[in-house]
């Protein structure tokens, strides 16, 4: 069997009704999900060259991250599809799934290894220090 994770009808139904969507049932999470999956936000993301490869699952993960303690400007930017330009094309491509932001622990590890030349072990020590 095949599950199409890019089926727009499914994502539109989640935008309209977040009941039963894991970790998205609360009012704030539902609002963030609705904003992130709005046609305007999707257009904003896909109009950016880096956003052409962003998948709906990336956006769902990003909404999940945005509902954690974070600055309001960050939450507003990601839920409206605004990319952060980091001034380096390779870095922008690396961070495209999170709209130009370093969000996840795995990203921190990969950033330190790929861009800073750290060993995986040293990168993990730094990641643990961050939290």
C-alpha positions as CSV (number, residue, x, y, z in Angstrom):
1,X,0.0,0.0,0.0
2,X,1.1,3.6,-0.7
3,X,0.4,6.6,1.5
4,X,0.7,9.9,-0.4
5,X,2.1,12.3,2.2
6,X,1.7,15.1,-0.2
7,X,-2.1,14.7,-0.8
8,X,-3.3,18.3,-0.5
9,X,-6.9,17.1,0.3
10,X,-5.6,15.5,3.5
11,X,-3.6,18.5,4.6
12,X,-6.5,20.9,3.8
13,X,-8.8,18.7,6.0
14,X,-6.2,18.9,8.8
15,X,-6.1,22.7,8.4
16,X,-9.8,22.9,8.7
17,X,-10.2,20.4,11.5
18,X,-7.4,19.5,13.8
19,X,-9.3,17.0,16.0
20,X,-7.4,13.7,16.2
21,X,-4.2,15.2,14.8
22,X,-1.4,14.1,17.2
23,X,-0.1,17.0,19.3
24,X,-2.2,19.5,17.3
25,X,-5.6,19.3,19.1
26,X,-5.1,22.3,21.4
27,X,-6.3,25.8,20.4
28,X,-2.9,27.3,19.9
29,X,-1.5,24.3,18.0
30,X,-4.7,24.2,15.8
31,X,-4.2,27.9,15.0
32,X,-0.5,27.4,14.2
33,X,-1.4,24.4,12.0
34,X,-4.1,26.4,10.2
35,X,-1.8,29.3,9.6
36,X,1.0,27.1,8.4
37,X,-1.2,25.1,6.0
38,X,-3.1,28.2,4.6
39,X,-2.9,28.6,0.9
40,X,-1.1,32.0,1.4
41,X,1.6,30.4,3.5
42,X,2.1,27.5,1.1
43,X,2.4,30.0,-1.8
44,X,5.0,32.0,0.2
45,X,7.0,28.9,0.9
46,X,6.9,27.6,-2.7
47,X,7.6,31.0,-4.2
48,X,11.0,30.8,-2.6
49,X,13.6,28.8,-4.5
50,X,14.6,27.0,-1.3
51,X,11.0,26.2,-0.5
52,X,10.3,24.2,-3.7
53,X,11.5,21.0,-1.9
54,X,9.7,21.5,1.4
55,X,7.2,18.8,2.1
56,X,4.0,18.9,4.1
57,X,5.6,16.6,6.7
58,X,8.4,19.2,7.1
59,X,5.7,21.8,7.8
60,X,3.9,19.6,10.3
61,X,7.2,19.1,12.2
62,X,7.9,22.8,12.1
63,X,4.4,23.6,13.5
64,X,5.1,21.1,16.3
65,X,8.4,22.9,17.0
66,X,6.8,26.3,16.8
67,X,4.4,25.5,19.6
68,X,7.3,25.0,22.0
69,X,8.6,28.0,23.8
70,X,9.9,30.3,21.1
71,X,10.0,33.9,20.3
72,X,6.9,35.4,18.8
73,X,8.8,36.8,15.7
74,X,10.0,33.2,14.9
75,X,6.6,31.7,15.3
76,X,5.0,34.4,13.1
77,X,7.7,34.1,10.4
78,X,7.4,30.3,10.1
79,X,3.7,30.1,10.3
80,X,3.5,32.7,7.4
81,X,6.1,31.0,5.3
82,X,8.8,33.6,5.5
83,X,12.3,32.2,4.9
84,X,15.3,33.5,6.9
85,X,18.1,34.3,4.4
86,X,21.3,33.3,6.1
87,X,23.5,34.9,3.4
88,X,25.0,31.6,2.2
89,X,23.4,29.4,-0.5
90,X,24.6,26.1,1.0
91,X,23.3,27.1,4.4
92,X,20.0,28.2,3.0
93,X,19.6,24.9,1.2
94,X,20.6,23.0,4.3
95,X,18.0,24.8,6.4
96,X,15.2,24.9,3.7
97,X,13.0,22.3,5.5
98,X,12.8,24.7,8.5
99,X,12.5,27.9,6.5
100,X,16.1,29.0,7.1
101,X,16.1,28.4,10.9
102,X,18.2,26.0,12.9
103,X,15.5,24.2,14.8
104,X,16.1,20.5,15.6
105,X,18.9,18.8,17.5
106,X,19.7,16.7,14.4
107,X,20.2,19.9,12.4
108,X,22.6,21.2,15.1
109,X,24.6,18.0,14.8
110,X,24.7,18.0,11.0
111,X,25.5,21.8,10.9
112,X,28.4,21.3,13.3
113,X,29.8,18.4,11.2
114,X,29.1,19.7,7.7
115,X,29.7,23.4,8.1
116,X,32.1,23.6,11.1
117,X,34.2,20.5,10.5
118,X,33.5,19.0,14.0
119,X,33.6,15.3,14.5
120,X,30.2,13.7,15.3
121,X,31.3,13.1,18.9
122,X,32.3,16.7,19.5
123,X,29.1,17.9,17.8
124,X,27.1,15.8,20.2
125,X,28.9,17.2,23.2
126,X,27.9,20.7,22.0
127,X,24.3,19.6,21.2
128,X,23.9,18.2,24.8
129,X,25.3,21.5,26.2
130,X,22.6,23.4,24.3
131,X,19.8,21.2,25.7
